[in-house]
Amino acid sequence: MPSYVNPLIELQKYVSIPIIPPEEAVFSPTEEEVFHATKIFTSSRVGSEEAVRFVGTYINGAEMPESSLPEVAFLGRSNVGKSSLIRSILGAHPQVRVNISKKPGHTKALNLYCIRHHFTLVDMPGYGFNMPHNFEKSVEAYLCSSRRLCRTFLLVDADVGLTCTDNIALGMMKEAGIPFVIVLTKIDKASRHKVLKNLFAVVEACKQEGGHTCFSQPFLVSSHSGEGLLLLETFIAYVTGCIEIKGQ
Ligand SMILES: Nc1nc2c(ncn2[C@@H]2O[C@H](COP(=O)(O)OP(=O)(O)OP(=O)(O)O)[C@@H](O)[C@H]2O)c(=O)[nH]1
């Protein structure tokens, strides 16, 4: 029995129909694999350098510094919890400031965080309420053109579920062929019933998409309670090629 918790598997205990269709592969690392992944995020120094550092803020991909590191990006409605999730992932490095705000639309540009010499996390402005006027030229252009982007995490509020704007984002990802994974955020805040209802809708949306660009298993997290974080960090380490996972 792994000591890390997959909130999706916990929820499965309350419903008789499978949340993830049985024919789909489930990301289920061993304890050892999670341990290796976690070390990537928690170790504090690489030689004489800080292991984790804020790289900078950029309006578009063309402004970003040259790098050969793979990138993972965080996309979603304004206020869905993108910056909070990155702050939690970088929790072992309080010297790296990640700004969060109750006010939707706080993040106005692409913020880059470099993790060891392994990969870069890209925090992005949210879409919907108070989104930046240059969203298309900034976020969409980056998503469609970055050759280093290996996975995008599309965040959906577990209490709100998929909105019209999320569906537009899903369509855009599909059309552009950008590989993505859906993450339900703020699971500490929503009732179990709500999370399950919104989770089933997300799984259905992934199915409709045909599984070409969308990973069939959504991840569930809370940046406040830490639920689901270890599994998501392990997945990030896996998609960026930092660790191997048996059976994947
Ligand atoms: N209860 C709860 N609240 C959260 C969680 N994650 C974020 N929040 C709250 O949601 C609000 C928005 O969080 P941010 O991380 O700034 O959201 P964002 O998606 O980066 O927002 P934008 O800058 O508008 O794009 C803040 O008040 C956070 O404290 C969570 O897991 N649980």
The ligand as a MOL file (V3000), in Angstrom:
LIG
                    3D

  0  0  0     0  0            999 V3000
M  V30 BEGIN CTAB
M  V30 COUNTS 32 34 0 0 0
M  V30 BEGIN ATOM
M  V30 1 N -9.3870 26.5330 -0.4160 0
M  V30 2 C -8.4180 26.6430 -1.3400 0
M  V30 3 N -8.1270 27.8490 -1.8730 0
M  V30 4 C -7.1450 27.9330 -2.8160 0
M  V30 5 C -6.4220 26.7790 -3.2420 0
M  V30 6 N -5.5480 27.1710 -4.1930 0
M  V30 7 C -5.6950 28.4970 -4.3280 0
M  V30 8 N -6.6490 28.9570 -3.4980 0
M  V30 9 C -7.0730 30.3580 -3.3650 0
M  V30 10 O -7.5680 30.8370 -4.6190 0
M  V30 11 C -7.1950 32.1980 -4.8180 0
M  V30 12 C -6.4860 32.3620 -6.1540 0
M  V30 13 O -5.2680 31.6510 -6.1180 0
M  V30 14 P -4.0950 31.8880 -7.1690 0
M  V30 15 O -3.0990 30.8240 -6.9610 0
M  V30 16 O -3.5970 33.3020 -7.1030 0
M  V30 17 O -4.8760 31.6690 -8.5400 0
M  V30 18 P -4.3540 31.8940 -10.0370 0
M  V30 19 O -5.0000 30.8560 -10.8780 0
M  V30 20 O -2.8690 31.9470 -10.0910 0
M  V30 21 O -4.9860 33.3150 -10.3370 0
M  V30 22 P -4.7400 34.4170 -11.5020 0
M  V30 23 O -3.4870 35.1800 -11.1490 0
M  V30 24 O -5.9770 35.2150 -11.4220 0
M  V30 25 O -4.6280 33.7040 -12.8180 0
M  V30 26 C -6.3230 32.6010 -3.6150 0
M  V30 27 O -7.1510 33.2820 -2.6800 0
M  V30 28 C -5.8660 31.2660 -3.0430 0
M  V30 29 O -5.6180 31.2890 -1.6480 0
M  V30 30 C -6.7350 25.5070 -2.6330 0
M  V30 31 O -6.1720 24.4510 -2.9350 0
M  V30 32 N -7.7440 25.5080 -1.6980 0
M  V30 END ATOM
M  V30 BEGIN BOND
M  V30 1 1 1 2
M  V30 2 2 2 3
M  V30 3 1 2 32
M  V30 4 1 3 4
M  V30 5 2 4 5
M  V30 6 1 4 8
M  V30 7 1 5 6
M  V30 8 1 5 30
M  V30 9 2 6 7
M  V30 10 1 7 8
M  V30 11 1 8 9
M  V30 12 1 9 10
M  V30 13 1 9 28
M  V30 14 1 10 11
M  V30 15 1 11 12
M  V30 16 1 11 26
M  V30 17 1 12 13
M  V30 18 1 13 14
M  V30 19 2 14 15
M  V30 20 1 14 16
M  V30 21 1 14 17
M  V30 22 1 17 18
M  V30 23 2 18 19
M  V30 24 1 18 20
M  V30 25 1 18 21
M  V30 26 1 21 22
M  V30 27 2 22 23
M  V30 28 1 22 24
M  V30 29 1 22 25
M  V30 30 1 26 27
M  V30 31 1 26 28
M  V30 32 1 28 29
M  V30 33 2 30 31
M  V30 34 1 30 32
M  V30 END BOND
M  V30 END CTAB
M  END
